[in-house]
Amino acid sequence: MKSIAHRFGRRARAGFGRQRRGAIAVTFAMSILPIILCCGLAIDYASWNEARAAVNRAANSAAMNAVKIAYSAQNEGSLSYAAQGQTAGQKWFTAQLGTTSLGLSTTSAQVAITYVSTMTATVTYSGSVTSIFGGIASVLSYPLNLTVTTTMATTPYVEIQVLIDNSSSMLIGATQTDMLNVEMVTMCSTQGGNADPNNGTVDFAGYMCSYNGYTATSCPITTPSSAYPVTTITPNTTFLTAGGGPSCQYWPGAVANSDGTWPTGGAPCAFACHSDNTGQGHDPYGLVRASSTPITLRLDAVKTAINSLISLMSASNNSNLNNLSIGIWDFNTAIEQDYPTTGAEAGSNWTAAQTAVGGNLTGIQPSLTTGSNPDTDFNLAMNYLANHLTSSGSGGSALTPSKMLFIVTDGMLSSPEAGIASGAFSASECTLMKNKGYTVFVIYTPYYSLPHISWNVDAAPLTQPLTNSTVSQALQACASSPSNYLSATDQTSLTAALKTFLTIALTVPAYYSN
């Protein structure tokens, strides 16, 4: 019996073992399918994620290329700029994906171009990624939808600060003819009052009989003339010898010499500098302005050109964004803000700005002092601007305008002794504004060859060749780049130079945003 029971027990245990092994097999068979499905889904997700990254890169590149092409076409005046941008974006998208093995259902995208104040390209991808293992769960593909937008600022915000030299050295005639006309008007002027002309204190026609140790041969006395002036000036004639120049009378009410004779004008003055202690306007500037037809001076030509610049800015300004603004300053021994007058550093009231600049007899006037002509303090002007103006920005918004500085000057420092030219500006002063992010533009207004040697001008440094003078070299170094420097003499060339600078200033590198 014991043997039978023993054998039965062994058989029972063996049966139970076979049942356990069978259960494990069944359990494994039931679990393997979910495991394979999970692994497949993980692989599918990785493939989908890789495809999405590739599509995103292609869409970004396509949007960037589309907005560039559309902007370029629109800038050239093409009415089909949107279509050109769309075509370029679609081709770029397809080219970027290439012959991909990512399982994408399509390698094309929709591209839309819009333009209001900025050029915007929107790339939309709608497609799917083929499932690798999803078929197990009847999932044949996974949707992939993506939208990318890129904006290009085609209307940058730009602030232009204009610094105008209004010192006495900018009062040369605007043209060669104007210079001769200034000489004609001023050759009989008496700058300093109606003192006895023989005592060496009175200046005839811009030539002092005795000044700073320099004494002429004589101050000729002749019979008074009925007209004022009466003698035509011959160019390149020397007026430094005794008897040279026209016969001149004083202004009405002046006293003749004790012998009843009147002085003869000496070297005429091509500069309408102001140095009338009496305030009666008998100095060159007063005589030029009192002419029946006021003579145009270099400063007048500059002001007319600046007003043309303001007109161009007004026309270029986007009225919806008001993206352009201007600040106007003049400098001599001091610096003064002419526009705006509200304490702001720039504004866009174009009419008010032009009124502030003014014409020959209005707006910005030359620096006029009595007794001696003022210095031209470029160092003071640049330091003041650097301390009072805020730094330049990216140009992307009204709060971060890209900033420019336009300087119009003859580049000459002057000594206190009657405005004798003493040297060139220091280009290092311009670094102050460059360090604040400003792009510096310089218009150099060189002197013409002077018709005659004038008492208040050391002609040598003023008539050096343009490319070799220390003045032009300093001002070229002041500009931010060679293309930001031009020389101009008359109103036409000054206007053209400012227009060129404005074109450069408004071509601010575009920025992109996604």
Rosetta blueprint (number, residue, H / E / L):
1 M L
2 K H
3 S H
4 I H
5 A H
6 H H
7 R H
8 F H
9 G H
10 R H
11 R H
12 A H
13 R H
14 A H
15 G H
16 F H
17 G H
18 R H
19 Q H
20 R H
21 R H
22 G H
23 A H
24 I H
25 A H
26 V H
27 T H
28 F H
29 A H
30 M H
31 S H
32 I H
33 L H
34 P H
35 I H
36 I H
37 L H
38 C H
39 C H
40 G H
41 L H
42 A H
43 I H
44 D H
45 Y H
46 A H
47 S H
48 W H
49 N H
50 E H
51 A H
52 R H
53 A H
54 A H
55 V H
56 N H
57 R H
58 A H
59 A H
60 N H
61 S H
62 A H
63 A H
64 M H
65 N H
66 A H
67 V H
68 K H
69 I H
70 A H
71 Y H
72 S H
73 A H
74 Q H
75 N H
76 E L
77 G L
78 S L
79 L L
80 S L
81 Y H
82 A H
83 A H
84 Q H
85 G H
86 Q H
87 T H
88 A H
89 G H
90 Q H
91 K H
92 W H
93 F H
94 T H
95 A H
96 Q H
97 L H
98 G L
99 T L
100 T L
101 S L
102 L L
103 G L
104 L E
105 S L
106 T L
107 T L
108 S L
109 A L
110 Q E
111 V E
112 A E
113 I E
114 T E
115 Y E
116 V L
117 S L
118 T L
119 M E
120 T E
121 A E
122 T E
123 V E
124 T E
125 Y E
126 S E
127 G E
128 S E
129 V E
130 T E
131 S L
132 I L
133 F L
134 G H
135 G H
136 I H
137 A H
138 S L
139 V L
140 L L
141 S E
142 Y E
143 P E
144 L E
145 N E
146 L E
147 T E
148 V E
149 T E
150 T E
151 T E
152 M E
153 A L
154 T L
155 T L
156 P L
157 Y L
158 V E
159 E E
160 I E
161 Q E
162 V E
163 L E
164 I E
165 D E
166 N L
167 S L
168 S H
169 S H
170 M H
171 L L
172 I E
173 G E
174 A L
175 T L
176 Q H
177 T H
178 D H
179 M H
180 L H
181 N H
182 V H
183 E H
184 M H
185 V H
186 T H
187 M L
188 C L
189 S L
190 T E
191 Q L
192 G L
193 G L
194 N L
195 A L
196 D L
197 P H
198 N H
199 N H
200 G L
201 T L
202 V L
203 D E
204 F E
205 A L
206 G L
207 Y E
208 M E
209 C L
210 S E
211 Y E
212 N L
213 G L
214 Y E
215 T E
216 A L
217 T L
218 S L
219 C L
220 P L
221 I E
222 T E
223 T L
224 P L
225 S L
226 S L
227 A L
228 Y L
229 P L
230 V L
231 T L
232 T L
233 I L
234 T L
235 P L
236 N L
237 T L
238 T L
239 F L
240 L L
241 T L
242 A L
243 G L
244 G L
245 G L
246 P L
247 S E
248 C L
249 Q L
250 Y L
251 W L
252 P L
253 G L
254 A L
255 V L
256 A L
257 N L
258 S L
259 D L
260 G L
261 T L
262 W E
263 P E
264 T E
265 G L
266 G L
267 A L
268 P L
269 C L
270 A L
271 F E
272 A L
273 C L
274 H L
275 S L
276 D L
277 N L
278 T L
279 G L
280 Q L
281 G L
282 H L
283 D L
284 P H
285 Y H
286 G H
287 L H
288 V H
289 R H
290 A H
291 S L
292 S L
293 T L
294 P L
295 I L
296 T L
297 L E
298 R H
299 L H
300 D H
301 A H
302 V H
303 K H
304 T H
305 A H
306 I H
307 N H
308 S H
309 L H
310 I H
311 S H
312 L H
313 M H
314 S H
315 A H
316 S H
317 N L
318 N L
319 S L
320 N L
321 L L
322 N L
323 N L
324 L E
325 S E
326 I E
327 G E
328 I E
329 W E
330 D E
331 F E
332 N L
333 T L
334 A L
335 I E
336 E E
337 Q E
338 D E
339 Y E
340 P L
341 T L
342 T L
343 G L
344 A L
345 E L
346 A L
347 G E
348 S L
349 N L
350 W H
351 T H
352 A H
353 A H
354 Q H
355 T H
356 A H
357 V H
358 G L
359 G L
360 N L
361 L L
362 T L
363 G L
364 I L
365 Q L
366 P L
367 S L
368 L L
369 T L
370 T L
371 G L
372 S L
373 N L
374 P L
375 D L
376 T L
377 D L
378 F H
379 N H
380 L H
381 A H
382 M H
383 N H
384 Y H
385 L H
386 A H
387 N H
388 H H
389 L L
390 T L
391 S L
392 S L
393 G L
394 S L
395 G L
396 G L
397 S L
398 A L
399 L L
400 T L
401 P L
402 S E
403 K E
404 M E
405 L E
406 F E
407 I E
408 V E
409 T E
410 D L
411 G L
412 M E
413 L E
414 S E
415 S L
416 P L
417 E L
418 A L
419 G L
420 I L
421 A E
422 S E
423 G E
424 A E
425 F L
426 S L
427 A H
428 S H
429 E H
430 C H
431 T H
432 L H
433 M H
434 K H
435 N L
436 K L
437 G L
438 Y L
439 T E
440 V E
441 F E
442 V E
443 I E
444 Y E
445 T L
446 P L
447 Y L
448 Y L
449 S L
450 L L
451 P L
452 H L
453 I L
454 S L
455 W L
456 N L
457 V L
458 D L
459 A H
460 A H
461 P H
462 L H
463 T L
464 Q L
465 P L
466 L L
467 T L
468 N L
469 S L
470 T H
471 V H
472 S H
473 Q H
474 A H
475 L H
476 Q H
477 A H
478 C H
479 A L
480 S L
481 S L
482 P H
483 S H
484 N H
485 Y E
486 L E
487 S E
488 A L
489 T L
490 D L
491 Q H
492 T H
493 S H
494 L H
495 T H
496 A H
497 A H
498 L H
499 K H
500 T H
501 F H
502 L H
503 T H
504 I H
505 A H
506 L H
507 T L
508 V L
509 P L
510 A L
511 Y L
512 Y E
513 S E
514 N L
